[in-house]
Amino acid sequence: MSAAARHSIDGALTFDVFGTVVDWRSGIARDGAELGRAKGIDLDWFAFADEWRALYQPAMERVRSGEIAWCMLDDLHRMNLDILLARHGVDGLTEDETDHFNRAWHRLDAWPDAVAGLDRLSEKFILATLSNGNVSLLVNMAKRARLPWDAVLGAETAGAYKPQPRAYLRSAEMLGLAPERCMMVAAHNGDLAAAAALGFKTAFVRRPHEYGPGQTTDLEPDGAWDFTAEDFLDLAAQLGC
């Protein structure tokens, strides 16, 4: 019996986006380098991308804990960008320049297998984001990278940041599906664990270069996930697409 037959899914695939579908590190470093050339700013832009990403979870935790009111990821990214620019002594940027750089998260490139793999998966399943990104960010990213989502869901539509249960459950509800008819697809074990606890099927997709050549986390599945795939094309093959 095939893996697809043993672990059948008749419904939706919901995707983590940053790191799983798109290469955030290279995209941020690329836009940073463009800004640096234009403004004479000499920084290690890959290191800057890593620093920016490192502030991601702490910023969302301030919302999850109730320390600050709900705000979308664009706003949290901007708060974190302002911190980093000050930390590195970068001044002299106009508001438009700072806003444009903040929206580098809207302009990320998909991993090389992502679009072709998603196209194959879309023949059989509903494809939806289940991301902490806000709707406008995910829509702009999808248009640029040609990501074939059927629905753009996640934190903003749920009013909760992963791994809060509402982020997952509200997304399934908006698709009109029980959690058991959804599969969470992610490169991050923690995301899959949170989804599985709520009844989602799970698929771990390896992204061993998300954090660059020295990545030490999420290199292997650390749970009994329903599927483990090398990339989206491998996942499509396992799911019979």
C-alpha positions in Angstrom: 0.0 0.0 0.0 1.3 3.4 -0.9 2.1 6.1 1.6 -0.7 8.2 0.0 -3.2 5.4 0.6 -2.1 4.8 4.2 -2.4 8.6 5.0 -5.1 9.8 2.8 -6.1 13.5 2.8 -9.3 14.7 1.1 -9.5 18.4 1.6 -6.9 21.2 2.0 -3.2 21.6 2.3 -2.4 24.5 4.5 1.1 25.9 4.3 3.6 27.7 6.5 5.1 30.3 4.1 8.3 31.9 5.5 11.0 29.3 5.1 8.7 26.6 3.8 7.5 28.2 0.6 9.8 31.2 0.2 13.5 31.9 0.9 13.2 34.9 3.3 17.0 35.1 4.1 18.2 35.6 0.5 15.3 37.9 -0.3 16.0 40.2 2.7 19.7 40.2 2.0 19.1 41.0 -1.6 16.9 44.0 -0.8 19.3 45.1 1.9 22.3 45.0 -0.5 20.3 47.2 -3.0 19.6 49.7 -0.3 23.2 49.6 0.8 24.5 50.4 -2.7 22.0 53.2 -3.1 22.7 54.8 0.3 26.3 53.8 1.0 25.5 51.5 3.9 28.2 48.8 4.4 26.6 45.9 6.3 26.6 42.1 6.2 23.1 41.9 4.8 22.7 38.1 5.4 23.6 38.7 9.0 21.1 41.6 9.1 18.4 39.3 7.7 19.2 36.8 10.5 18.9 39.5 13.1 15.6 40.7 11.7 14.2 37.2 11.7 15.5 36.6 15.2 13.2 39.4 16.4 10.1 37.8 14.7 9.0 35.4 17.5 9.7 37.8 20.4 7.6 40.5 18.7 4.7 38.1 18.1 4.9 36.9 21.7 4.2 40.5 22.8 0.9 40.2 21.0 0.2 36.6 22.1 0.8 37.6 25.7 -1.4 40.7 25.5 1.5 43.0 26.2 0.5 45.0 23.1 -2.7 45.1 21.1 -3.2 43.0 18.0 -1.2 44.3 15.0 -0.3 42.7 11.7 3.1 41.4 10.8 4.0 44.3 8.6 3.8 46.5 11.7 5.8 44.1 13.8 8.4 43.9 11.1 8.6 47.7 11.0 9.1 47.9 14.8 11.9 45.4 14.5 13.5 47.1 11.5 13.6 50.4 13.4 15.4 48.6 16.3 17.9 47.2 13.9 18.6 50.3 12.0 19.3 52.1 15.3 21.5 49.2 16.5 23.6 49.5 13.3 23.8 53.3 13.3 21.8 53.5 10.0 20.2 56.9 9.7 19.3 59.3 6.9 16.7 57.0 5.3 13.5 58.7 4.3 10.2 57.3 5.4 9.5 56.0 1.9 12.9 54.2 1.8 12.4 52.6 5.2 8.9 51.5 4.3 10.1 50.1 1.0 12.8 48.1 2.8 10.2 46.9 5.4 8.2 45.5 2.5 11.0 43.4 1.3 9.0 40.6 3.0 6.4 41.1 0.3 9.0 40.4 -2.4 10.6 37.1 -1.4 11.4 34.5 -3.9 9.9 31.0 -3.8 12.2 28.0 -3.4 13.1 26.5 -6.8 10.6 23.6 -6.4 7.8 25.5 -4.9 5.7 26.8 -7.8 5.9 23.5 -9.8 5.2 21.5 -6.7 2.2 23.7 -5.7 0.8 23.5 -9.3 0.8 19.7 -9.1 -0.7 19.7 -5.6 -3.4 22.1 -6.7 -4.8 19.5 -9.1 -6.0 17.4 -6.1 -6.2 19.7 -3.1 -7.3 23.1 -1.9 -4.1 25.1 -1.3 -4.2 27.8 1.5 -1.6 29.7 3.4 -1.6 29.3 7.2 1.0 31.9 7.9 1.7 34.6 10.4 2.0 37.0 7.5 -0.7 39.5 7.0 -3.1 39.3 4.0 -1.6 42.1 1.9 1.9 40.7 2.4 0.9 37.2 1.3 -1.1 38.4 -1.7 1.7 40.6 -2.9 4.2 37.8 -2.4 1.9 35.4 -4.3 1.5 37.7 -7.3 5.2 38.3 -7.6 6.3 34.7 -7.1 3.3 33.2 -8.9 2.1 31.1 -5.9 -1.2 29.5 -6.8 -3.1 29.8 -3.5 -6.8 29.1 -3.4 -7.1 31.1 -0.1 -4.9 33.4 1.9 -5.5 32.6 5.6 -3.6 32.6 8.8 -2.9 35.1 11.6 -4.6 38.2 10.4 -7.8 36.3 9.4 -7.8 34.4 12.7 -6.7 37.3 14.9 -4.1 35.0 16.4 -0.5 34.2 15.8 0.8 30.6 15.5 1.2 28.5 17.5 -2.0 29.7 19.2 -4.7 27.2 18.4 -7.1 29.8 17.0 -4.7 30.4 14.1 -5.1 26.8 12.9 -8.7 26.2 13.9 -10.1 29.4 12.4 -8.2 28.7 9.1 -9.8 25.3 8.8 -13.2 26.7 9.7 -12.9 29.4 7.0 -12.3 26.6 4.5 -15.4 24.8 5.8 -13.4 21.8 6.8 -12.7 19.9 10.0 -9.1 20.0 11.1 -8.8 16.3 10.2 -9.4 17.2 6.6 -6.5 19.6 6.5 -2.8 18.9 6.3 -0.3 21.4 7.7 2.8 21.6 5.5 5.8 23.1 7.1 9.6 23.0 7.4 9.3 23.6 11.1 8.7 20.9 13.6 7.1 23.2 16.2 4.5 24.4 13.7 3.6 20.8 12.8 3.4 19.8 16.5 0.9 22.6 17.2 -1.2 21.7 14.2 -1.2 17.9 14.9 -2.4 18.5 18.5 -5.5 20.0 17.0 -6.2 17.1 14.6 -4.4 18.3 11.4 -2.6 15.9 9.3 1.1 16.9 8.9 3.8 17.0 6.3 7.4 18.0 7.1 9.3 19.4 4.1 13.0 19.8 4.5 14.5 23.3 3.9 18.1 22.7 5.2 19.3 26.1 3.9 16.6 28.3 5.3 19.0 29.8 7.9 22.0 29.6 5.6 24.9 27.1 5.4 25.2 26.7 9.1 21.6 25.8 9.9 21.3 23.4 12.9 17.5 23.3 13.5 14.7 21.6 11.7 17.0 19.5 9.6 15.0 16.3 10.3 11.5 15.5 11.4 11.3 15.1 15.2 7.7 13.9 15.3 5.6 11.1 13.9 4.4 13.3 11.0 2.2 11.7 8.3 4.7 12.6 5.5 8.3 13.7 5.2 9.4 15.1 1.9 12.6 16.5 0.4 10.6 19.3 -1.4 7.2 20.0 -2.8 7.7 17.9 -5.9 8.5 14.9 -3.6 5.4 15.7 -1.5 3.3 15.9 -4.7 4.5 12.5 -5.8 3.8 11.0 -2.3 0.3 12.4 -2.4 -0.4 11.0 -5.9 -0.3 14.3 -7.7 
